[in-house]
Amino acid sequence: MARKLSIMDSGWLMMETRETPMHVGGLALFDLPEDAPADYMESMYRYLVDVDGICRPFSQKIQAHLPLRMDAAWVEDENFDIDYHVRHSALPRPGRIRELLALVSRLHAQRLDPSRPLWECYLIEGIEGNRFALYTKMHHSMVDGMAGMHLMQSRMAKSADEQIPAPWSGAWDANKPKRSPGEKVKASVRQGFSNVSKGTGQLVDLLRQPKDSNVKTIYRAPKTQLNRRVTGARRFAAQSWSLPRIRAAGKKHNGTVNDIFLAMCGGALRRYLLSQDSLPDEALVAQVPVALRSADQAGEGGNAITTVQVSLGTHLDSPEERLAAIQDSMKSVKGRLGDMQKAEIDVYTLLTNVPLSLGQITGLSGRVSPMFNLVISNVPGPKQTLYLNGAEMQATYPVSLVLHGYALNITVVSYKDSLEFGVIGCRDTLPHIQRFLDYFEESLAELEG
């Protein structure tokens, strides 16, 4: 039976072009077991493809007849080909992390085939240090970035000996609890109007804030080098930072891990734009996704996020003042979300995202004033070690997307005692993206000093 996409999910399909593929991904790095036989990587590939059917959402493709796929719905792919979706690749030995990131940059730049289920997975061997990697990408209409990471991680083993099916195996559908028909309750017409009114009111109140305030909303961002049109070329950079180290910096400044993470981003962006001689006088504004469902709901598919706008204090030279501006901005948006009901947040989310979709579809994005400067995400991840068919996962890096007018994305995922940074950008619009890794370190060090 066809399942129609929500307005939010359909928007990602409508915005997609050759220059702006709308998928999100993840790069997981694994150690080969010490006693791995010579054919270990072949057996790993067989584990991924020799599955008993395909579960949702991996088994579903898009069916649409109207222009821009406005009537898009999910249907089962009756001719599913697992060998198309799961591919075995290798780097010339010994493959450095630099070559791995270059390969992921190229793979992430390629659009998914719209006639098939919108996901692909690459098993990559030949990485120095007796390691291999798994790069997976899924269309944003299928899952949001947070749900995608949770979905993959929730289907990994907690020990080397635990045997569980591959993430897309049909066995997962058999274990999924069914919702009762009465669980979903329709709101009354009167309540619907109330939600629209309150959600609209929240947006109007934010737009009335003084422009130099730390309280931000859409269209309060300066136009920068980050806010130009993009090409289809991508560059991906990734690195891990110690969570205890970041927590210690937070404790010193009475801040959270997220506060320090955003301050690292603000400091890195200030350094990068100064190096390009293009730092604006006004603070950059980040659009920050906030999850609206729990991790155990990740397998339901679709998007369940809202977004808030946060000042990054990039106009301030002092790292302490920059952090204080970020904390003030975050305190304000958290307070507003806390005062809103879920249905009101849905209305607010729709009102703030429709202009983004229209800008992409009409071609105005990157040519007019930006709604914000970039997207920055912090995705909570597992605290325990995870395994894939006996191989220990050493790190997991998020690989997000960029849009016309928004050429850079910074996303982190926590894993055990690390914060895993993934930076993706248009390689033609923003040169030397890999320098952000040095700038993150410098920005953290100055908060420790």
Secondary structure, DSSP 4 states (H G I P E B T S, - for coil): --EEPPHHHHHHHHH--SSS--EEEEEEEEEPPTT--TTHHHHHHHHHHS-SSB-TTTTEEEE--SGGGTT-EEEE-TT--HHHHEEEEEEEEEEPHHHHHHHHHHHHTSPP-TTS-SEEEEEEEEETTTEEEEEEEEETTTB-HHHHHHHHHHTSBSSTT-----TTBTHHHHHSPPPPGGGS-PPPHHHHHHHHHHHHHHHHHHHTS-TTSSB--TT-S---GGGS---S-EEEEEEEEEHHHHHHHHHHTT--HHHHHHHHHHHHHHHHHHHTT---SSPPEEEEEEE-S-GGGGGG-B--EEEEEEE--TT-S-HHHHHHHHHHHHHHHHHHHHTS-HHHHHHHHHHHHHHHHHHHHHT-TTTS--S-SEEEEEE---SS--EETTEEEEEEEEE---BTTB-EEEEEEEETTEEEEEEEEETTTSS-GGGHHHHHHHHHHHHH-
